[in-house]
């Protein structure tokens, strides 16, 4: 049996207001989910000759590789590079010619944020950026003046000969949370995992099994370069090795360590 309901004017107004609020919330949610104009979504995991990033419906760009996304982000300061959870991005184009993002390590010259969009993840969430077979360069090179932010990123298998910063060379500002820096090496100066000449903020990050002349895990500053700042919040510096000094950390700048663990690092001379 059908029943008829009669709404007063006030009740109808309240219902219309609720419907309007729901619609507005849906529009705001959709706007947040849609990529912004300078969002570069990485589609490929290998390292072919860099191709152009192409516009996608709803905003943002689709990029054939991580290298292509970095090149596009360098041309558009304030960009976001969107990675995928649990995916490994492998670098294979050997360094050649100009020291830029087209070959070798990924040179970041503009403010850039790495994230995963609004995708939720419960396990195997980190994106891995690594050097491929016979890779002989670091992984990331952050230029003076560039601010780079990352979350849930693993940097591994960077190998440098005759330079410092096996995994990452930071001359700008780098903030990394819930990251892992693992199995990177350098044989010249310092920073098997990270060499910092700028401003570094690591939060809940693991630096593991890296090797260098000085500062197997992390070197910040150098004997001729003291104007550096590094802050480590609840980080783990474990199992790194130095041929000379500072198995875990070698510091010539301003260093703050807030919680965390420094253990099982080794150095042939001093400062494990």
N, C-alpha and C positions, 0 to 999 in steps of 0.2 A: 504494500500500500504506500503510495506516495504521500509524503508530508510536505507542506509548504511552510517556509520560514520567511518571516518578514523582518527585515533589518531596519533599524532606525537610521537616521542620517548620520548620527555620531558613530554607530557601529560600522556602517559602510565606509566612513572616512578612515577609521582605524584599520580596517582590512586593506584598504587601498594603500595606506601608509606602509603597512607591513610588506605588501607585495612590492612596493617601490624600493624598500630597503633591501629585500632579497635580490631584486634585479641589479641594484647598484653593487651589492657585494659580489654577485656573479661577474659583473663587468670588471670590477677591481681585481678579482682573482684571475680572470682571463688576461688582464693587462700585465699582471705580475708574471704569469707563466710565459707570455709571449717574449721571444728574444728582442732585445733592443737593437737599434740600427747598427751599433758597433759591437755586436756579439758574433763571434766567429766559432761555429760549431764544427769540431774536428770529426770527419767521417772516416778517414783511413788510418791504419795503424803502421803502415810502412813509410818509407822515405823516398818517394820518387822525385824526379825533377819538379820543383815547386810549380804548381798550377794556380790559376786564379780562384779566389773564393767567389761563389755566385749567390745572388740574392735568393732568399726563400720566402714563400708565402707566409705572411704574418710577422715578418721582420727578421733581421739577422742575416747571416751568410753561412752557406755550407762550404767547408774547405776540404780539399782532397787529402790533406795531410796536416800534421802538427806544424811542420815547417812553413807551410803556406799560411796557416793561421797566424804564426808569429810575424811573418813578413807583413801581413795585412794589419796586425795590431800595431806594429812599429810605425806604420804610416798614419795611424789614427789613435793618438794618445787618449788614454782613458778607456780602452777597449777591454772586453771580457773574452777570454778563450774558454770555451766550454768543452770539457773532457767527458769521458764516460767511465763510470765506476768499473773497476776490475779489469780494465783494458791496458795492454802494454803497447806503448808507442816506441818504436825502435828507430834510432838514427843510423844511417849508413852512408850518407854522402860525405866523403872525406873532405877535410879543409883544403881550399884552393883559392888563389886569387885574393880578393878583398876579404878582410875580416868582418864579415857580416852574416846575416842569418841564412843566406842562400846556400852555403856549404859549411861543413863542420858543425861546431856547437851552435846552439840556438842563442843568438845575440839578441837580447831584449833591450831596446833603446828608448822605449816610451812607457808611461804608466800602464800597467797591465794586471788584470786579475784572472786567475785560473779558478774555475769552479765547475759544478756539475748541474747547474740550473736548479730546478725544484725536484729533481729525482731523489727519492728516498732510497737508502741502502742499508741493509742489516748485516751483511757479511761480505768479505772480499771486496771492500769498497774503494781501496786506493787505486789511483791511476799510476802506472809505472812509465817513466821516461828513461830510456836506457840506450847505451851504445851497443851496436850490433857486433857481429863477429869481426875481429881485427880492427876494432874501433880505436883510434888514437887521437882523441880530443876530449875536452871536458864535455859536460852536458848543457849547462846553462852559463851564459856570460852576461851579467847585468851591468849596463853602462852607467856612468856618472849621471846623476839626475833622474834616473828611472826608478819608479816605485813599483815593486812587483809583490803581489799577494798570492799565496797559494794555500790550499787545504787538501789534506789526504793525497799527497803526491810522494811517490818514491823516485829518488834519483839514484841510478846505479850504473856501474860498468863504465864510468868515465876514466880515461887513462891519458895522462899528459906527460910528454917528454920535453924537457927544456922550458917548462912554464909552471906556474903555480895554480892551485885550485883544481884538483882532479875531477871533482863532481861539479862544483859551482864556484865561479869567480864572481864575487859581488863587489862592484865599485859604486853601486847606488844604494837603494834601500830595499831590503828583502824581509818580508814577513812570511813565515811558514809555520803552520800549525798542523799537528797530527801527521807529520811527514816522516819519511825514512831516507837517510843518506847512507848507502851501503855499497861496499866493494868498489870504491874509487881510489885511484892512485895518482901520485905525481912524484917526480924524482928530482926536481930542481930546488924549489924552496919549500913552500909549506901548503898546508891545507889539503890533505888527501881527500877529505870529504868536502869541506868548504874553506876557501880563502876569502876572508872578509877585509876589504879596504874601505868600506862605507859604514852603513848602519844595518845591523842584523837583529832580528827578533825571531827566536825559535820558541815555539810553545808545544809541549807534549810531543816532542820530536825525538826520534832515535837516530843516532849517528853510530854506525856499526861497521867494523871490519874494513876500515879505510887505511891507506898507507901513504906516508910522505917523508921527506927529509926532516921537516919540523911540523909538529902539529898533525899527527896522523889523522885525527878526526876533524879538528877545526884549528885553523890559524887565523888570528885576528890582528891586523897590523903587521909590521915588520920592524927590524932595527932602524930603518930609515923612514918609517911611515907609522906615526903613532896616533893620528887623528881618526881613530875608528871607535865605533861603539857596538857592543854585542850584548844582548840580553837573552839568557836561557831560562825559561820558565818550565820547570818540571820535565826536563829533558834527560835522556839516557845516552851517555857517552861510553860505549862498551866495545872492547875487543879491537881497538885501533892500534896502529903501530907506527913508530917513528924511527927512522934510521939514525937520527941524532937526538933531538930533544923534543919533549912534549908529546908523549904517546897519544894522549887523548886530546889535550888542548895546549896550544902555544900562543900566549897572549902578549902583545906589545901595545894594546890599546886600552880602552875602558871596557871592562867585562863585569857583568852582573850575573850571578847564578842563583836562582831562586828555586830551591828544591831539586829533585831529580837524583840521578845516580851517575857517578863516574867510576867505572870499575873495569878491571882486567885489560887495561891498556898497557903498552910496553914501549920503552925507549932504550936504545943502546947506550946513551950517555946519561941523561937525567930527565926528570919531569914526566913520570908516567901518568 
